[in-house]
Amino acid sequence: MKFLQTRWVLFALGLAPPLAALAQVDLTTLDRDMVGRKSQVLVLGTVHLRGMPEGFNPKALDGLLDKLAAYKPDIITVEDLPSEECDMVARFPDKYGADFCASVEVAKASTGLDIPAASALLQKALKELPPQPSAAQRRRLVSLFLAANNRVSAYTQWLQLPEAERREGDGLDANLLKLLAEIAARRNESTLIAASLAARLGLQRVHQIDNHTGDSIDIADEKAFGEQVSAAWKAGRTELNELDKMQTPLMKADDLLPLYRFINEVKHQRVDAQSNVRSQLLAPSKEGYPQMWVAGWEIRNLRMVANIRETFREQPGARVLSIVGAAHKPWFDSWLGQLQGVEIVDVEKVLK
């Protein structure tokens, strides 16, 4: 009894010896000697191509696409919001806002299908699709993907149609053709990298894995939140600013492969992570706004990682390519690498 009393006194005074380290179950060896091969996951950090300098030519991505094609992914994921999430958040506008996802009104008017109905038909159509789909089947898939708000997969199917078959029919009307032209004209990594690569490899779809439900933060003062988070970023950008200066000429080059090598280097990833998160954790704030931002960032990345895992749940041993904004890559590599039966592929070796 005296011993217990003494320990409580020591704890109260802050003088008690540290407790033994928390015992944890080691999960890292559970997949050792597993049956079958492990899934290979390659995370490619990307710049957002909508922000490329004037004069950007998509042909500058050819070298990168050649490297990614040599990896031969079975599954490609992109930082776009999934169909199901778009449908779900539309039902909760007070919580998530009204401009969460791209509008499906044009596709709904053309096909008569909402997102759940189109998704159900897509699931059936993809299961029944032959190895060499006909032009009519592809046009039908384009219309269904558009109605399901999976534009990148619609464009993937569109690219695999011969030029003469890119026309109305089988669910496609003039309004959907106009929408496809708008999608083709946009500069983004989902169409110019993911869809182009998927079509080149003969894949039927690209998986959308983004998430913003976890970073919809309930705060009292949005203005103060934005000011504090921005100030923390600015204070922690010294090293990143130097890397940005080195990155600028790479973004203007005729070949963007060196740019992708640069932003996927471990050094660049480390500096980016520290600037993005550590600066927020160190920022003084009575309300804790910068720390709330970090919590939302982590939830978003965790849910994105879970979405990626779902894409190859029924395909053990798959080769996966996840294309995501470069700031997410350290979290993806770390958390995907903890999953059972999963190995992270060294992107620097792939791009070498």
Secondary structure, 3 states (H helix, E strand, C coil): CHHHHHHHHHHHHCCCCCCCCCCCCCCCCCCCCCCCCCEEEEEEEECCHHHCCCCCCHHHHHHHHHHHHHHCCCEEEECCCCHHHHHHHHCCHHHHCCCCCCCCHHHHHHHCCCHHHHHHHHHHHHHHCCCCCCHHHHHHHHHHHHHCCCHHHHHHHHHCCCHHHCCCECCECHHHHHHHHHHHHCCCHHHHHHHHHHHHHCCCCCEECCCCCCCCCCCCCHHHHHHHHHHHHHHCCHHHHHHHHHHHHHHCCCCCHHHHHHHCCHHHHHHHHHHHHHHHHCCCCCCCHHHHHHHHHHHHHHHHHHHHHHHCCCCCCCEEEEEEEHHHHHHHHHHHCCCCCEEECCHHHHCC
